[in-house]
Amino acid sequence: MKIYVDADACPVKQTIVDIAHEYVVPVILVKSFSHFSHDDEQSGVETVYVDTGAEAADYRIMQLAQNDDIIITQDYGLASLALSKGCIVLHHKGFAYTNRNIDQLLQSRYINAMARKSGKRTKGPKAFTNEDELQFKRLFRKTLEELI
């Protein structure tokens, strides 16, 4: 089992690395070259850089991920693809994507995109809070404990 992180805009990267280290599960951070860093890699963490294209990280994650790997993303499209591949998919705000909720999430994304296309303004995502991070930590630990 490996953990793949759609890392460009993920606010819980260090949390993921710290908890995964406790469970000795490798973490792969997938980032665009625009987020390149010369910082030393942490033990148990690999960084994969991809082009800056809109879905480049998503495509790379789907190439690498296998059944029962964990993927952490806020992208509903990637989540849908990963679920169909048999991966466990988590959102950084502390909820799991499932076959029961993915259709509704994709539908709401579509409706908002159509509203914006027609000139309407839609609300963006709510700010990430400390409670969101705590909820993510609980879900992530619980998920790892169930799998190991």
SELO-617061 format. One record per atom (N, C-alpha, C): x, y, z. Coordinates in steps of 0.05 Angstrom, whole numbers, padded with zeros to 5 digits, always signed. Last residue first. Layout:
N
XYZ
...
***
This chain:
148
-00083-00036+00158
-00058-00049+00166
-00063-00071+00186
-00133-00014+00149
-00119-00027+00126
-00094-00043+00135
-00150+00009+00196
-00167-00011+00184
-00152-00027+00162
-00109+00047+00203
-00113+00025+00223
-00130+00003+00211
-00119+00082+00160
-00094+00066+00161
-00097+00043+00180
-00170+00102+00176
-00166+00089+00151
-00141+00071+00151
-00156+00128+00224
-00176+00106+00224
-00173+00089+00199
-00121+00167+00205
-00112+00147+00224
-00131+00122+00224
-00158+00196+00173
-00133+00184+00161
-00123+00162+00179
-00197+00214+00209
-00204+00197+00187
-00180+00182+00176
-00165+00246+00244
-00180+00224+00254
-00187+00204+00232
-00144+00284+00207
-00126+00267+00222
-00141+00242+00233
-00193+00309+00190
-00176+00294+00171
-00158+00275+00186
-00208+00334+00237
-00226+00314+00226
-00210+00297+00206
-00165+00370+00243
-00170+00349+00263
-00188+00326+00252
-00174+00402+00198
-00150+00386+00200
-00153+00364+00221
-00224+00424+00210
-00221+00407+00186
-00196+00390+00188
-00209+00453+00255
-00228+00431+00258
-00227+00412+00234
-00178+00493+00231
-00165+00473+00249
-00183+00449+00254
-00201+00500+00162
-00200+00506+00191
-00184+00486+00206
-00203+00530+00100
-00194+00507+00115
-00189+00515+00144
-00261+00565+00077
-00233+00566+00086
-00227+00540+00102
-00303+00536+00027
-00299+00549+00053
-00270+00547+00061
-00296+00548-00043
-00296+00531-00020
-00292+00546+00006
-00339+00601-00069
-00316+00583-00070
-00316+00565-00046
-00403+00611-00096
-00385+00612-00074
-00362+00593-00078
-00412+00640-00161
-00416+00619-00142
-00396+00622-00119
-00446+00683-00205
-00424+00680-00186
-00431+00657-00167
-00462+00673-00274
-00469+00675-00246
-00444+00671-00229
-00448+00664-00327
-00444+00691-00316
-00451+00694-00286
-00451+00614-00346
-00472+00632-00354
-00470+00659-00341
-00408+00591-00320
-00406+00595-00349
-00427+00614-00359
-00428+00587-00269
-00406+00606-00274
-00404+00612-00304
-00466+00546-00279
-00475+00573-00269
-00453+00594-00274
-00433+00505-00294
-00452+00515-00314
-00462+00543-00305
-00405+00496-00246
-00390+00504-00270
-00409+00516-00291
-00448+00480-00213
-00433+00505-00207
-00418+00514-00231
-00461+00431-00238
-00481+00453-00236
-00467+00480-00230
-00413+00402-00231
-00423+00409-00257
-00442+00432-00257
-00411+00397-00175
-00389+00411-00189
-00398+00420-00217
-00457+00367-00167
-00456+00395-00156
-00434+00410-00169
-00441+00320-00193
-00465+00335-00202
-00464+00364-00192
-00399+00303-00160
-00394+00310-00188
-00417+00327-00200
-00428+00293-00113
-00407+00313-00113
-00400+00322-00142
-00463+00252-00130
-00474+00278-00121
-00453+00300-00121
-00425+00212-00142
-00443+00223-00163
-00455+00250-00155
-00400+00202-00092
-00385+00214-00114
-00403+00226-00136
-00427+00174-00051
-00428+00204-00052
-00415+00217-00076
-00422+00119-00061
-00449+00130-00054
-00449+00161-00056
-00370+00108-00068
-00388+00104-00091
-00415+00115-00086
-00337+00162-00033
-00347+00135-00036
-00363+00132-00061
-00287+00198-00001
-00303+00195-00025
-00312+00166-00026
-00288+00217+00067
-00280+00198+00047
-00298+00200+00023
-00266+00278+00098
-00287+00259+00090
-00276+00241+00068
-00229+00319+00113
-00237+00298+00131
-00261+00282+00124
-00208+00355+00079
-00226+00366+00100
-00238+00344+00117
-00180+00327+00041
-00165+00339+00063
-00182+00352+00084
-00211+00265+00025
-00210+00294+00021
-00195+00306+00045
-00191+00201+00000
-00198+00219+00022
-00194+00248+00013
-00202+00137-00025
-00198+00165-00032
-00208+00183-00009
-00175+00077-00042
-00188+00091-00020
-00182+00120-00024
-00184+00045-00106
-00168+00060-00086
-00187+00071-00064
-00208+00021-00149
-00207+00007-00124
-00190+00020-00103
-00218+00050-00194
-00194+00034-00195
-00190+00018-00169
-00260+00081-00180
-00265+00060-00200
-00241+00041-00203
-00234+00117-00147
-00253+00098-00135
-00258+00075-00154
-00204+00146-00185
-00190+00129-00165
-00209+00109-00152
-00245+00173-00213
-00227+00154-00227
-00214+00135-00207
-00264+00205-00170
-00282+00186-00185
-00265+00165-00199
-00220+00236-00156
-00232+00218-00137
-00249+00196-00151
-00213+00266-00203
-00193+00246-00195
-00204+00226-00176
-00261+00296-00197
-00256+00280-00220
-00236+00258-00215
-00254+00324-00148
-00275+00304-00151
-00271+00285-00175
-00198+00340-00114
-00209+00339-00141
-00229+00317-00144
-00170+00338-00069
-00195+00354-00067
-00209+00354-00094
-00140+00278-00045
-00144+00298-00065
-00169+00314-00058
-00103+00222-00033
-00114+00245-00020
-00115+00268-00040
-00109+00153-00037
-00105+00177-00052
-00118+00200-00037
-00081+00091-00022
-00097+00114-00012
-00089+00138-00028
-00091+00028-00054
-00074+00050-00047
-00093+00072-00037
-00127-00011-00072
-00123-00008-00043
-00102+00013-00035
-00098-00016-00136
-00120-00024-00118
-00111-00022-00089
-00051+00037-00149
-00061+00010-00152
-00084+00005-00132
-00022+00093-00184
-00038+00081-00162
-00048+00053-00170
+00003+00113-00231
+00019+00100-00209
+00002+00084-00190
-00036+00135-00263
-00016+00116-00275
-00003+00100-00253
-00061+00170-00228
-00076+00147-00238
-00058+00126-00252
-00020+00207-00221
-00029+00191-00198
-00044+00167-00208
-00019+00228-00273
+00005+00213-00262
-00004+00196-00239
-00069+00252-00278
-00061+00230-00296
-00038+00214-00285
-00064+00292-00237
-00085+00271-00236
-00077+00247-00253
-00022+00323-00256
-00019+00309-00231
-00039+00286-00229
-00047+00344-00303
-00022+00328-00305
-00018+00311-00279
-00091+00376-00312
-00095+00350-00301
-00070+00332-00300
-00067+00426-00330
-00089+00425-00311
-00093+00397-00298
+00006+00427-00332
-00021+00425-00344
-00042+00419-00323
+00058+00429-00315
+00040+00447-00302
+00011+00446-00313
+00086+00362-00308
+00082+00387-00322
+00060+00403-00308
+00108+00336-00244
+00095+00334-00270
+00093+00361-00283
+00148+00301-00197
+00140+00326-00210
+00129+00321-00237
+00142+00267-00138
+00141+00263-00167
+00131+00290-00179
+00177+00251-00081
+00163+00272-00095
+00165+00267-00125
+00169+00207-00027
+00180+00211-00054
+00164+00233-00066
+00185+00189+00039
+00170+00207+00021
+00184+00210-00005
+00217+00162+00074
+00190+00150+00068
+00173+00167+00049
+00247+00220+00098
+00247+00191+00098
+00219+00180+00093
+00242+00277+00056
+00240+00264+00082
+00240+00234+00078
+00289+00310+00013
+00266+00291+00017
+00266+00281+00045
+00308+00377+00021
+00315+00349+00023
+00289+00333+00026
+00288+00427-00026
+00289+00417+00001
+00295+00387+00000
+00281+00450-00074
+00307+00437-00070
+00309+00425-00042
+00219+00444-00108
+00234+00452-00085
+00260+00436-00084
+00166+00464-00152
+00192+00450-00148
+00206+00461-00123
+00118+00480-00170
+00121+00478-00141
+00147+00464-00134
+00119+00476-00224
+00118+00503-00213
+00120+00504-00183
+00116+00422-00234
+00143+00434-00233
+00142+00462-00222
+00065+00396-00190
+00074+00407-00215
+00102+00420-00212
+00068+00334-00152
+00066+00363-00154
+00074+00372-00182
+00053+00284-00109
+00053+00290-00138
+00048+00320-00141
+00085+00247-00062
+00073+00273-00066
+00075+00279-00096
+00076+00187-00033
+00085+00199-00058
+00070+00225-00062
+00096+00151+00023
+00080+00173+00013
+00093+00183-00013
+00094+00086+00054
+00106+00106+00037
+00086+00126+00026
+00083+00073+00121
+00071+00071+00095
+00084+00093+00078
+00091+00069+00178
+00111+00059+00159
+00098+00053+00131
+00060+00095+00214
+00050+00069+00204
+00068+00056+00184
+00089+00142+00221
+00082+00125+00244
+00074+00097+00236
+00087+00162+00168
+00113+00153+00180
+00108+00135+00204
+00035+00178+00165
+00043+00155+00148
+00070+00144+00159
+00037+00223+00199
+00021+00200+00206
+00030+00175+00191
+00073+00257+00169
+00078+00250+00197
+00063+00224+00205
+00048+00262+00119
+00075+00250+00121
+00080+00241+00150
+00000+00286+00133
+00000+00260+00120
+00027+00247+00123
+00020+00334+00154
+00004+00316+00171
+00004+00288+00160
+00043+00357+00109
+00060+00349+00131
+00045+00330+00150
-00005+00364+00077
+00018+00348+00068
+00035+00338+00092
-00052+00393+00081
-00045+00373+00102
-00022+00355+00095
-00067+00425+00039
-00058+00438+00064
-00050+00419+00086
-00052+00420-00028
-00060+00404-00004
-00049+00417+00021
-00041+00437-00079
-00057+00454-00061
-00066+00440-00036
-00005+00396-00098
-00002+00425-00104
-00016+00443-00084
-00013+00341-00089
+00000+00357-00069
+00001+00387-00074
-00046+00289-00081
-00048+00310-00101
-00039+00335-00087
-00011+00234-00058
-00023+00260-00050
-00022+00279-00074
-00016+00167-00043
-00011+00186-00064
-00026+00212-00056
+00011+00116-00007
-00007+00139-00004
+00002+00159-00025
+00009+00045-00016
+00022+00070-00017
+00001+00092-00014
+00017-00024+00000
+00000+00000+00000
+00018+00025+00000
***
